[in-house]
Amino acid sequence: MRVLLIAFVLALFAINAQAVDPASIPQAKATKLGLYLEAKDVPAFLKAHAPKVLFVDVRTPEEVLFVGSPTGIDGQAPFGIMHYEKWDSAKNTFPRNPNPDFLSQFEVFALDKGIDKTDPVVLICRSGDRSAMSADLLARYGYTNVWSVVDGFEGDMAKDGPNKGKRTVNGWKNAGLPWSYDIDQNRITMGK
């Protein structure tokens, strides 16, 4: 009994020690479940919850191919799909629309790893916006323990100084966490 109590307290500490204060989250990164991690805390979180935790990259396949991906992801299911046949002049980029197959692509990885809807799920994108939207979608479908990495893979943009406008503030890469350009085709899905 004492061993179980100690294990429970340690697990609770591991969760709370890595949680981000929901009041500090910008609206675009807020989720209905209110579960947030900073990239620097993800490896310890994954280790503390292994093997019943799922780590999914929700960026586009293009981002994964050309920017790299965190080491240790269980899968990549794009929340959005780029449309290269159009140009959004206001945003100076190609438009990205929601991926209608996101849920089914995500669930392939969840089923493969034996993840239940109450097991921890960690989602990462470029800077925390799409992981938040993905977390909300999964919550609507009954997932109750979905964590959004608020600073994402590349981090937030510097607001001033010599790096103004560059993603140098925080995030997986800027924390010096392991990542690679190598892609495991069994862990990546393609949007339509």
Helices and strands as residue ranges (DSSP letters): H 2-18, G 22-24, G 27-29, E 36-37, G 39-41, H 42-49, E 54-57, H 61-67, E 69-70, E 75-76, E 80-82, E 96-98, H 102-113, E 121-124, H 129-140, E 146-149, E 179-180, G 185-187
